Amino acid sequence: MRAPTTTSRGTTRPWMHPRRAILLGLVPAAAIAAACGSSSTSSTSSTTKATTATTAATAPAVQTANNAKFGTILVDGQGRTLYTLTNNGAAVACTSGACTAVWPPSLLPAGQTTVNVGSGVNNVSTVSANGGTQVAYKNLPLYRFSGDVSTGAANGDGINSFGGIWHVVKVGGGSTGSGSTGGGTATTGGSGTTTTTSGGTGY
C-alpha cells in the first residue's frame, strides 16, 4: 500500500487508487440515470391509461346501422346488434345466469353513468342491472345475442325465450319483431356529433 501524499498546501490525505475513484464517481451517476428512467416509464404508463379511459368514455355506446333485412337498427360501439326482451310490450328482466349467458346485457364501462350516443339516436337512457349500469332504449334494457357471431348479424329477432320475445331495435318503429328468427348483416353509420342522455327507470 502506498504512503499518504502531501499536497502543495501541506495537508496530508490518504492515497486512493485511480480505478476505485472512478468507480465511486460512477455510482451517483448510475443512480440518477435509473431514477430518471423510472420516472419516464411511470409517466408513459399514466398517459396511456388516461388516454384509454378517455377513449372508452367518449366512444358511442349506442349508434345506428343499416341492416339488409330490418333497415336502420341500433347497435353498440362495436357494431353488434342490440335487442330488447318484452312480453305484450312490457320489459321482461333477463337476470338469471342462463339468460345473460345467451343474451349479455349492454353495460356501460365501470364508473360511467351516462350514455354516449351516435348521431340521430334518441330515447336512450340507463337502468340498474346486475353487474353495473345497463343501456336502455325507451326504458327497455338492451342486450346482445351470443348467436350473432359476426359484426352486424341480427339472428336473434323473434326468438321466444326467458319469458318474452326478443326483438331487434328498429330506430323508426321502436322494438318490433318479425315473429321469426331474423338474419342479415348491418353496415354501421357514422357517429357524428356525440351527445349524452341519461335517466330512465328500472324494470
Secondary structure in CASP SS format (residue, H / E / C, confidence):
PFRMAT SS
TARGET T0000
AUTHOR 0000-0000-0000
METHOD secondary structure of the structure
MODEL  1
M C 1.00
R C 1.00
A C 1.00
P C 1.00
T E 1.00
T E 1.00
T C 1.00
S C 1.00
R C 1.00
G C 1.00
T C 1.00
T E 1.00
R E 1.00
P C 1.00
W C 1.00
M C 1.00
H C 1.00
P H 1.00
R H 1.00
R H 1.00
A H 1.00
I H 1.00
L H 1.00
L H 1.00
G H 1.00
L H 1.00
V H 1.00
P H 1.00
A H 1.00
A H 1.00
A H 1.00
I H 1.00
A H 1.00
A H 1.00
A H 1.00
C H 1.00
G H 1.00
S H 1.00
S H 1.00
S H 1.00
T H 1.00
S H 1.00
S H 1.00
T H 1.00
S H 1.00
S H 1.00
T H 1.00
T H 1.00
K H 1.00
A H 1.00
T H 1.00
T H 1.00
A H 1.00
T H 1.00
T H 1.00
A H 1.00
A H 1.00
T H 1.00
A C 1.00
P C 1.00
A C 1.00
V E 1.00
Q E 1.00
T E 1.00
A E 1.00
N E 1.00
N E 1.00
A C 1.00
K C 1.00
F C 1.00
G E 1.00
T E 1.00
I E 1.00
L E 1.00
V E 1.00
D C 1.00
G C 1.00
Q C 1.00
G C 1.00
R C 1.00
T E 1.00
L C 1.00
Y E 1.00
T E 1.00
L E 1.00
T E 1.00
N E 1.00
N C 1.00
G C 1.00
A E 1.00
A E 1.00
V C 1.00
A C 1.00
C C 1.00
T C 1.00
S C 1.00
G H 1.00
A H 1.00
C H 1.00
T H 1.00
A H 1.00
V H 1.00
W C 1.00
P C 1.00
P E 1.00
S C 1.00
L E 1.00
L C 1.00
P C 1.00
A C 1.00
G C 1.00
Q C 1.00
T C 1.00
T C 1.00
V E 1.00
N E 1.00
V E 1.00
G C 1.00
S C 1.00
G C 1.00
V C 1.00
N C 1.00
N C 1.00
V E 1.00
S E 1.00
T E 1.00
V E 1.00
S E 1.00
A E 1.00
N C 1.00
G C 1.00
G E 1.00
T E 1.00
Q E 1.00
V E 1.00
A E 1.00
Y E 1.00
K C 1.00
N C 1.00
L E 1.00
P E 1.00
L C 1.00
Y E 1.00
R C 1.00
F C 1.00
S C 1.00
G C 1.00
D C 1.00
V C 1.00
S C 1.00
T C 1.00
G C 1.00
A C 1.00
A C 1.00
N C 1.00
G C 1.00
D C 1.00
G C 1.00
I C 1.00
N E 1.00
S E 1.00
F C 1.00
G C 1.00
G E 1.00
I E 1.00
W E 1.00
H E 1.00
V E 1.00
V C 1.00
K E 1.00
V C 1.00
G C 1.00
G C 1.00
G E 1.00
S C 1.00
T C 1.00
G C 1.00
S C 1.00
G C 1.00
S C 1.00
T C 1.00
G C 1.00
G C 1.00
G C 1.00
T C 1.00
A E 1.00
T E 1.00
T E 1.00
G C 1.00
G C 1.00
S C 1.00
G C 1.00
T C 1.00
T C 1.00
T E 1.00
T E 1.00
T E 1.00
S C 1.00
G C 1.00
G C 1.00
T C 1.00
G C 1.00
Y C 1.00
END
